[in-house]
Amino acid sequence: MHSRNGSLTDRAAAYYRARPGAGLVQVAAVGAVIVLWLLGRYQLSAPVALWLAIAIMVTAVAVGTIADYSLLRRRSKLNVHVRIASMVLAVAVLCDITGWGPMLGIGYAFAIFENIQRLGSKMWRAVMAWCLVAVVVSVLGQATGAAPSFVSGQVLYALSGLNIVAIVFVAYLVGVLQAEAEHSKEKLALAAAHDHMTGLANRTAFLETLKAALAAAGDNPSSVAVLFCDLISFKAVNDTFGHDVGDAVLVDVAARFDSCTRSKDLVARYAGDEFVVLVPDLESPRHAVMLARRLIASLDDPLVVAGQSVQIGVSIGIAVSSSSRNTVRALLHQADLAMYTAKMKGSSAWRLHVPSDPLTCALGVSRPVASQLTA
């Protein structure tokens, strides 16, 4: 029993962490019930039975919370619209039974702000539409006498028209502001995950993606490969032509490497003149070797930068996940060892780390296997 309660507590805590506004909605619902009761008590609204107001708010909050919780697991149109409708229609009903009808716009403003903030800027039209439906329902209820009203029919229609204009304006404005906030977050996230010079993924983004790829690979032993690439003669380029030309060379190399890969592969600038390539869903080590050859071939033609012809080579070390116990650190270490073995040749070359080779494991040296992996 204790473990079950603990599990329920954990789920509730996870829900509120993912939806920090959910608590605010529930507090606001309790506050609305208290305000409505006070208005009725002091004859500032139609007399409302406290149990009725509580029943409406509890139902609305329960339905909205269930829809919100469902959105955490699967976002569907039904869940989105149920969430919006439960909040908006609760505001409409509470306003109607007190005689304020569509004139109390603060409740709609709160519903607009909370829903757009949680569901995204693109939902402003849906939120606005449900608010307009709520206003129409309120007007019909008061015009037919089903709900009390403190104003005459003409005033009711005029105030309803103003309320509709206000709803459209507020929904659009909140949507625009939320879109700007989302765009700023996307720019910050993009900047944090990309190298500012080359536009490739940076080291942090690469490590996170590699970790996720290894986790997704599961028990498939040869489904992830890492290619560690170190440029040859890059220091000489910086010393001879200056760092501006060196930076331009890195940008050109990044573009050439990126053009050699599949859309699902990830090319990243690891550090300085080092690049790494992540190859998920690898069918065979042969495909990683073929990619290494393409990367080397992409630098066969000299790079022309600022009127200077620059010849660059690359040493590539390849490591392929050997078991479900492979870690990010182990795979990068294997690729790094293989790269240094390739670098001993002095010109562009690749080497594949072969952990099954006793000599390789003992010395940390990756033997060439070109004869075994001829395309």
N, C-alpha and C positions, 0 to 999 in steps of 0.2 A: 504493500500500500504506500509505503514511504517513497519507494522508487517511482511509483506511478505519479504521485504528487510532485516529486522532483522533476519528472519529465514534463509535466504540465507547466510547471514554473519555468523551466528552461524554454519551452515553446513560447510562453507568454513574453518572457524577457527578449527572446529573439524577435518576436513580432514588434515590440515597442522600439527595439533598436533599429529595425528596418523602417518603421513608420513612426518617427518621433512626433508627428502631428496627431496621431490617433488619440493620445492622452488629452490633448487640447480640445479635440472634438467632444470627448466625453465630459470633460469639465464644463465646456460651454453648454452642453445639453442640460446638465444639472443646474447651471446658472439660469438657463432659459425657463426651466420649470419654476424655479424660485421667483423669478421676475414676474412670470405670468400669474402665479398665485397671489403675489403682492398687489398686482394691478387689479385683479378681481376683488381682493379684500377691501381695497380702498375705492372701489367703484370707478376705476379708471378704464375698465374694460368689461366685457360681458362676463357674468359669473361663470367660472370654469371649475369644474370638479377637479380637485388635485389628483385624484386617482387617474382621471382621463388624460391629463397632461403627462403624468409620469408614464402611463401605458404607451402613449404615442412616442415619447422620447426613447423609452427603453426598446421598443420595437424598432425604431429607426436606427438607433445606435447598434443594436444587435445585428440587424440585416447589413448595415454598412460595414461593421467589423468583420462579419463572415465574408463579405465580398472582398474586403481589403486583404484578409488573410489568404483568400484564394488567389488574389493577384500576385502574392509572393511566390506561389508555386507555378501558376500558369496565367498569363495575361490573355484574357479573351474579351470580346466585345460585350458579352453578357455581364461579366463581372464588373467591367468598367461602368456600364450604364446602370447596373443595380446600385453600385456605390454612389454615383451621382444622384440618382433618383431618390434613394432613401434619405439623403440629407436634404435635398431641395424640397421634396414633398412634405417632409416633416416640418420644415419652416412654414410652408404654405398652410398646412392643417392647423398648426399652432396659432398662426395669425388669424385664420378664419374663425376658430372657435372663441377667440377673444374679441372679435368685431373689428380688428385692425385690417384684416384682409391683405390686399397687395400693397398697402401703404407703408408697411413696416419693412423697408428695403435693407436694413442693416443685416438681417438674417440671410438674405440672398447674397449680399456682398461677402459675408463670411463664407458661405457655401461656395461661391465662385472662387474666392482666393484659395481656400483649402484644397478644393478639387484640382484646380489647375496646377497648383504647386506640387501636389502629389502625383498627378497623372501625366503632367507634361504640358508644354505650351500648345501643342497641336490639338489639345482637347477643349480649347476655349469655346469652340462652336457647339460642341455637345453639351457643355455645362450651360451655356447661354440658352440653348434650345430647351433644356429641362426647366430652367428658370422661367422661360416664357410660358411653357405648359402649366407651370404652377400658378402663374399670374392669371392665366385664362381660367383655370379651375376655380381660383378664388373669386374672380369676377362673376362667373356663372353661379357659384354658390350663394353669393350675396345678392345678385340680381334676382334670383328665383326665391329668395327668402329662406333658403336652406341653412344659411349661416347669418349670424347677426352682423349689423353694420351701423356705424356711428354717423355715416354721411349719406346724403341723397344720391340717387342714381347718377345724375349728371356729374356731380363732384367725384363720385366713385370712378366713372369712366375716364375723367380727366386725369385723376391721380394715377390710375392704372396705366394710361398712355405715357405719363412722365416716368413711371416706374419701369416700363418696358424700354424706353430710351436709355434710362440709367443702367439697366442690366446689360444692354448691348454695349454701351460705352465702357462699363467697368470690366466686363468679360474680355473685350478686345484689349483694353489697356493692361490688364493683368497678364493676358496672354503674351503681349509684346514684351513686357518686363521680364516674364519668365523665360521667354525665348532668348533674350539678351543674356540672362544669367546662365542658361544652359550653354549658350555659345561660348561664354567666357570660361566655363568649366571645361568644355571640350578643348579649347585652345590651351588651357593650362595642362590638361592631361596629355595632349599631343606633344607639347613642349617638354614635358617631364619624361616622355617615353621615346623621344627622338633626338638624334645627334643634330645639333644646330647647324653644323657645316654641311654634312652630306645629305641630310634628310632621311638617313636610314634609322632603324631602331638603335637605341643606345644599349650600353652594357646591361643596365638594370632591366630594361624591357626584354632583352634577350634571355637573361637568366630566368625571369619569371615565365616566359613562354616555354623555355626548355623544361623547366620544372613541371609545367602543366602537360607538356607533350609526353614526358616520361610517365606521369601519373595516368594519362589516358591510354598509354601503350599497354599497361597492365602486364599480362603474362606473355605477350607477343615479344619474343626475344630480340628480334632484329627489325624493329620498326622505327627507330630514331637514330639519326646520324648527325654528327657535328663535324664541320670542316673548319679547321683553324688556319687562317691565312695570314702570312707575314710577308710584306712587300720587300723585295730585294733592291738594294741601291737607293732606297728612298732618302737616307741620310745624305748621300752624295748630292741628290737633287736639291735638298734644302741648303746645303753648304755652297753649291755652285750658283743656283739661281735665286735663292732667297725663299723665305717662308710663304710669301704670297703665291709663288709658283707651286710650292709644295702643297699648299692648301688646295689649289686648283687641280693638282694631280689627284689628290685624295677624292675630290668630288667626281672626277672623270672615272677613276677606278671604281668607285661606288656604283656609278651608273652602269658600267660594263658588267660588274658582278651581278647586279640586280637583274639585268637583262638575260642572264644565263639561267635563272632559276624559275621554278613554277610559282604560281600564285600562292600556293599553300606554304612554300618555303619562306624562311625569314633570313634576310641578310642584315647584319648589324655591324656597326663600327665598335670594336671592343675596346681599343685604346691606341692612341697614336696612329701608327701605320698598320695596325692589326685589325683584321676583319674576321668575323665568324659567320658561318652559314648553318642554319638548322634545317634539317630535312626530315619532316615527320612522315609517317605512313610509308616507310622505306620497304620496298619489296625484296631487295637484295643489296648486299654491299657493292655489287657491280654498278648499281645506279649512282651510288655516292662517288665511286671512282670516275664514272663517266662525267659527273658534274664537275669534279676536280679538274679533269682534262679540259672541259669547256672554259672553266675559269682561267686556267693557264693560257689557253688559246686566245681568250679575249684580250690578253695583253701582248699578243704577238706584234700587233701594229703599234708603232710609236704613238705616244700621246703628244699632241700639239697644243701647247699652253702658252699664251702670251707671246706667240711667235717663236717659241722654243720647242724643239723636238726632243721629247724625253722618252727614254726606253726604260721600262720598269718590268721586273719579273716578280714571281710570287712562289713562296714555299708553302705547301699545303699539307697539313696533317689531318687524317680522317680517323674518327672513332665511331664505332657502331655499338649501340646498346646490346649487351650480351646476355642480360637477364633482367627480370623484373626488379632486382635489387640494385640496379644501376642508379647512381646518384648524379646530380648535376656536377658536383665537384669531381667525381671519378671520371666521368665522360670528358669533361674539359681537360683534365690532367692527361688522359690518354691521347687526346687530339693534340695537345701541346707537345707531348713527347714525340709523337709521330712527326709533327711539324719541324722540330729541331733535327730529327733524323734526315728529313728531306732537305733541310737547310745545309747539311754537310756537303751536299753535291755542288753547291756554289752557283747553281743556275736553277731555273724554274723546274720544280719537281713536286711530286706528291708521294706520300707514304701512308699506308693503312695500318693502323694498330691492330695486331693480331694477338689477343690475350691467350689464345690456346697454345701458342708457341712457347715452350719452356724457356728458351733463350731470351725471347722478348720479355717474358714476365720477370725473369731474373735480373736482366740488365736495364729494363725500361726502354728498350730499343725496338723500334718498329721496322721489321724487315720489309723490303719491297716485294710486292706480290703481283706485279704487272703480268708476269707469265701466267698466273692463275686466273687473272681477271681480264683477259683480253676481250675487248668488245666484239 
